[in-house]
Structure formats: structure tokens, C-alpha cells
């Protein structure tokens, strides 16, 4: 475990030094945002010595999903609440001022990547999905026992793509949780200035984005492999069970990192998954009719031909 930290800590330190953790670098004039709260009040008058919003007639109310743009940034050192004020505009007639702290807590950058990160970071959504898929996988598992169709970990297919997909997703979850726990300022700056190019990012962020690209490739390869090995009806059930296990892997490893046991757990799981595949699912035969991979002689899963 100590050897692992000797390798991880330099990466995290290098990443932390890549971006300055200052709110002034998060946005600039003419940057576009989407309002993420139910409503937001803006002060019409330009602030002077922390002039508060005192009357409804002197304020403008914006609502959720309203597009706004940063029009001006003003610093008032005398303000004891927040020395930075931001002027935002929805249109030519709807403009006003608010504190920077309120502004940052009420908006999402108008960028597809940032909007996806905002939605993805809603943990209650993942808890709900985890519970839903757990129930679904349990139902599929019971039916798999009765009907003898293919399901991950119950009656698996002889392909390494599902195993590699689960391992890559678990590794991505560990990287994501580690970045948020150890270098959150770097992640916040990436949230406001996102990119899908891993070579323009700090090392650990670049590894995370590269793992996302690898996940996309693996998902396509896994779906293609499953449909090539199984009938359509069984392929959908197998993919549903695989999706449920992937959601569980994400939740387990992202939470395990918070207790510092995720790294050791991932190493154990990775060795166990690879050993299980080599021992049980490595293909030693091919079907004499269609050429599909087979673990042993018997009925082919693709064309149903009996090989002896």
C-alpha cells in the first residue's frame, strides 16, 4: 500500500500545481451560463459599499434554465460579504448584479460537458439508479436460474470485453473520486473549462479523460460481441445484467476511495476477474459450422450446432 502511495502522490501533486485554485480564473466577461436554481434575484443598481437588495421593485428575478451571460465584474473591498460582484444579463432588459459566491452556486457553464458533469455529480440520482438496477438484476438472476439464459457471473459468455469493461469503469470511478477528494480545485477549474483532449490536461485528469474514451470504445465492442454470440432476446438480458453490475461497481469503488480502501479493493477485484476469465472462459475451441469461440465441445451459442 505504501508503494502505491509513493506512485500516486507525485501524480496528484503535479496535477494540483497545474491550475491555480482561484475563483477569478473560473469565468470571465462574455462567458455563458445556465441558471441551475429555481429562481435568482438580481440587484438593478450597480453596487456601492455593499448596497443590498432592499425592494422587490428594485430587483429582477431569473428562473431555472434561463441562459445568462457575464456582462461585468466589479471588486468592492469594503463589502464584508463578498468583495466581488458580477453583473449578468439574460437579455437587453433583464440585467443585474449579485455576489460572486451566489453566482457560482447558482449557475452551470453553458457547455455540454459541464452540463453532463453537473447531472452526473447528483449522487441521489446514482443511488436511485443503483437501487433500481439492483432490483432488476435480482429479477433477471432468478429468471436466469429458471430459464438457463446467459447472464453476467451466472452463465457468462466466453468474451473478455465485459470483464475489461467492468475493470475500466471501476478504475475510472477510482480516478474520479480521487480527483474530487485530493485535488478538488483542479476538478472545479476543469468543470468551468472542460475539454475532451486528455493531452491538454494535468496527468491524472488526462488519465481520467482517456479512460472515458476507452469506456466508449469498450461499450461499443462489448455490445457488438454480445450480439454476435447470443440471440437478440438473450443479448438484451445479458447487457441489462452487465449494466446493473457496472452501476454497482461505480458506486462501490467511488465510495470505497473515500475510506482509502478502494485502491486495495480494486487490485483484489482486478486479479480475481482476470483469474476467473482465464480459468473459466478462455476459448479453447471454435464451432465447426460458424467459427464462433467455444469454451468446450458442445452446443454452439451462436448457431446452436452440436460440436463433438
C-alpha positions in Angstrom: 0.0 0.0 0.0 2.8 2.4 0.8 4.5 1.7 -2.5 1.2 2.6 -4.2 1.1 6.0 -2.5 4.7 6.7 -3.5 3.5 6.4 -7.1 0.1 8.2 -6.7 1.2 11.2 -4.6 3.6 12.7 -7.3 0.8 12.5 -9.8 -1.6 14.2 -7.5 0.9 16.9 -6.6 1.7 17.6 -10.2 -2.0 17.8 -11.0 -2.6 20.2 -8.2 0.1 22.5 -9.4 -1.2 22.7 -12.9 -4.0 25.1 -12.2 -4.2 28.0 -9.8 -7.2 27.5 -7.4 -8.7 31.0 -7.6 -12.3 31.8 -8.3 -11.2 34.7 -10.6 -9.9 32.1 -13.1 -13.2 30.2 -13.3 -15.0 32.7 -15.6 -14.6 35.9 -17.5 -16.7 38.6 -19.1 -18.9 37.2 -22.0 -18.9 33.7 -20.6 -22.3 31.9 -20.9 -24.1 30.1 -18.1 -27.4 28.3 -17.4 -29.3 29.0 -14.2 -29.4 25.8 -12.1 -31.6 27.1 -9.2 -35.3 27.6 -9.1 -35.0 31.4 -9.0 -32.4 34.1 -8.6 -32.8 37.8 -7.7 -30.6 40.4 -9.3 -30.0 43.9 -8.0 -30.6 46.6 -10.6 -28.4 49.3 -9.2 -24.6 49.0 -9.5 -23.4 48.0 -6.0 -21.6 50.7 -3.9 -20.3 49.9 -0.5 -22.3 46.7 -0.3 -25.7 48.2 -1.2 -28.2 45.4 -0.5 -31.3 44.3 -2.5 -33.9 46.1 -0.5 -37.2 46.2 -2.5 -38.8 43.8 -5.0 -39.3 46.7 -7.4 -35.6 47.2 -7.4 -34.7 43.6 -8.3 -35.0 41.3 -11.3 -35.9 37.6 -10.9 -34.5 34.9 -13.2 -35.7 31.3 -13.2 -34.2 27.8 -13.7 -32.7 27.1 -17.2 -32.5 30.8 -18.1 -29.4 31.5 -20.2 -27.3 34.3 -18.9 -24.0 35.9 -19.8 -21.4 37.7 -17.6 -21.5 41.4 -18.5 -19.2 42.9 -16.0 -17.1 42.1 -12.9 -16.7 44.6 -10.1 -14.5 44.4 -6.9 -15.6 46.3 -3.8 -13.1 45.8 -1.0 -15.4 47.3 1.6 -18.0 44.6 1.1 -17.9 42.3 4.1 -20.0 39.5 2.5 -18.1 39.1 -0.8 -15.8 41.7 -2.4 -16.6 40.5 -5.9 -19.8 41.5 -7.7 -20.9 40.1 -11.0 -23.3 41.7 -13.5 -25.2 39.1 -15.5 -27.8 39.6 -18.3 -30.5 37.4 -19.7 -31.4 39.9 -22.4 -31.1 43.6 -23.0 -33.8 44.4 -20.4 -33.0 41.8 -17.8 -29.7 42.7 -16.3 -28.5 43.0 -12.7 -25.8 42.4 -10.0 -25.2 39.7 -7.4 -22.3 38.4 -5.3 -19.8 36.1 -6.9 -20.4 33.4 -4.3 -24.1 33.4 -5.0 -23.5 33.5 -8.8 -21.1 30.4 -8.7 -23.6 28.4 -6.6 -26.5 29.2 -8.9 -25.2 28.5 -12.4 -23.8 25.8 -14.7 -21.5 26.7 -17.6 -23.3 26.6 -20.9 -21.2 23.7 -22.2 -22.4 20.1 -22.9 -19.5 18.7 -20.9 -20.1 20.9 -17.9 -23.9 20.2 -18.0 -23.2 16.4 -18.1 -20.8 16.7 -15.2 -23.4 18.7 -13.2 -26.0 16.0 -13.9 -23.5 13.1 -13.3 -22.5 14.6 -9.9 -26.0 14.4 -8.5 -25.4 11.5 -6.1 -29.0 10.9 -5.3 -29.5 10.0 -9.0 -26.8 7.4 -8.8 -28.3 5.9 -5.5 -31.6 5.7 -7.2 -30.1 4.0 -10.3 -28.1 1.7 -8.2 -31.2 0.5 -6.3 -33.3 0.2 -9.5 -30.6 -1.9 -11.2 -30.0 -4.0 -8.1 -33.7 -5.0 -8.1 -33.6 -5.5 -11.9 -30.5 -7.7 -11.8 -32.0 -9.7 -8.9 -35.1 -10.4 -11.0 -33.0 -11.3 -14.1 -30.8 -13.6 -11.9 -33.8 -15.5 -10.6 -35.1 -16.0 -14.1 -31.7 -17.0 -15.4 -31.6 -19.8 -12.9 -35.0 -21.0 -14.1 -34.7 -20.5 -17.8 -31.0 -21.1 -18.2 -30.2 -18.0 -20.3 -27.0 -16.1 -20.2 -26.2 -13.5 -17.5 -23.0 -12.0 -16.2 -21.5 -14.1 -13.4 -24.2 -16.7 -13.6 -24.0 -18.1 -17.1 -21.4 -15.9 -18.7 -20.1 -15.7 -22.3 -16.6 -16.5 -23.5 -15.6 -12.9 -24.1 -13.1 -10.7 -22.2 -14.9 -7.5 -23.2 -17.4 -7.5 -20.3 -14.7 -8.1 -17.8 -12.5 -5.4 -19.3 -15.4 -3.0 -19.3 -16.1 -3.5 -15.6 -12.4 -3.1 -14.7 -12.1 0.1 -16.8 -15.3 1.6 -15.3 -14.1 0.7 -11.8 -10.7 2.3 -12.5 -12.4 5.5 -13.9 -14.6 5.7 -10.7 -11.4 5.5 -8.5 -9.7 8.2 -10.6 -12.9 10.4 -10.4 -13.3 10.0 -6.7 -9.5 10.6 -6.1 -9.5 13.8 -8.0 -12.5 15.2 -6.2 -11.1 14.1 -2.8 -7.5 15.1 -3.1 -7.3 17.9 -5.7 -10.9 19.3 -5.9 -9.7 22.8 -7.1 -8.3 21.2 -10.2 -11.6 19.5 -10.9 -13.5 22.7 -10.3 -11.4 24.5 -12.9 -11.9 21.7 -15.3 -15.6 21.9 -14.7 -15.6 25.6 -15.9 -13.1 25.0 -18.7 -13.8 21.4 -19.9 -12.1 19.6 -22.8 -12.1 16.1 -24.2 -8.5 16.2 -25.2 -6.5 14.3 -22.5 -3.2 15.7 -23.7 -4.2 19.3 -22.7 -4.8 18.4 -19.1 -2.8 17.5 -16.0 -1.6 14.0 -15.9 -4.2 12.5 -13.6 -7.1 14.4 -15.3 -5.7 13.3 -18.7 -5.7 9.7 -17.5 -9.4 10.0 -16.4 -10.5 11.5 -19.7 -8.5 8.8 -21.6 -10.3 6.2 -19.5 -13.7 7.7 -20.6 -12.7 7.4 -24.2 -11.6 3.8 -23.6 -15.0 3.2 -21.9 -16.8 4.4 -25.1 -14.8 2.0 -27.2 -15.3 -0.9 -24.8 -19.1 -0.3 -24.7 -19.3 -0.5 -28.5 -17.1 -3.6 -28.6 -19.0 -5.3 -25.8 -22.4 -4.7 -27.4 -21.1 -5.9 -30.7 -19.6 -9.0 -29.1 -22.7 -9.9 -27.1 -25.0 -9.7 -30.1 -22.6 -11.8 -32.2 -22.5 -14.6 -29.5 -26.1 -14.6 -28.3 -29.6 -14.4 -29.8 -31.2 -10.9 -29.6 -33.5 -11.6 -26.7 -30.8 -13.2 -24.6 -28.3 -10.5 -25.6 -30.6 -7.7 -24.2 -31.0 -9.6 -20.9 -27.2 -10.2 -20.7 -26.5 -6.5 -21.4 -29.1 -5.4 -18.7 -27.4 -7.6 -16.1 -24.0 -6.2 -17.2 -25.3 -2.6 -16.9 -26.5 -3.3 -13.4 -23.1 -4.7 -12.3 -21.3 -1.7 -13.9 -23.5 0.7 -11.9 -22.8 -1.3 -8.7 -19.0 -1.2 -9.5 -19.1 2.6 -9.9 -20.9 3.2 -6.6 -18.8 0.7 -4.7 -15.4 2.0 -5.9 -16.3 5.7 -5.8 -17.4 5.3 -2.2 -14.6 3.0 -1.2 -12.0 5.6 -2.2 -13.4 7.9 0.5 -12.3 5.3 3.1 -8.9 4.8 1.5 -9.6 1.1 0.8 -10.7 1.5 -2.8 -7.2 1.1 -4.2 -6.6 -2.2 -2.5 -10.1 -3.4 -3.2 -9.6 -2.6 -6.9 -6.4 -4.6 -7.1 -8.0 -7.6 -5.5 -11.1 -7.4 -7.8 -8.9 -7.0 -10.9 -6.9 -10.0 -10.1 -10.0 -12.0 -9.3 -11.8 -11.0 -12.5 -8.8 -11.8 -14.7 -8.1 -15.1 -12.9 -11.8 -16.1 -13.3 -11.8 -15.4 -17.0 -8.6 -17.3 -17.7 -9.8 -20.3 -15.6 -13.4 -20.5 -16.8 -14.0 -18.6 -20.0 -10.9 -18.6 -22.2 -11.9 -20.2 -25.5 -10.2 -23.4 -26.4 -12.4 -24.5 -29.3 -14.3 -23.0 -32.3 -17.6 -24.0 -33.8 -17.1 -26.2 -36.9 -20.0 -24.5 -38.6 -19.9 -20.8 -37.9 -16.4 -20.4 -36.3 -17.7 -18.9 -33.0 -15.4 -19.2 -30.0 -16.3 -22.0 -27.6 -15.1 -22.8 -24.1 -15.6 -26.6 -24.7 -17.2 -29.0 -27.0 -21.0 -29.0 -27.1 -23.8 -26.7 -28.4 -22.6 -23.5 -30.1 -24.2 -20.4 -28.5 -24.4 -18.7 -31.9 -25.8 -21.3 -34.4 -26.9 -24.0 -31.9 -24.8 -26.6 -33.7 -23.6 -29.5 -31.5 -19.8 -29.9 -31.8 -18.4 -33.3 -30.7 
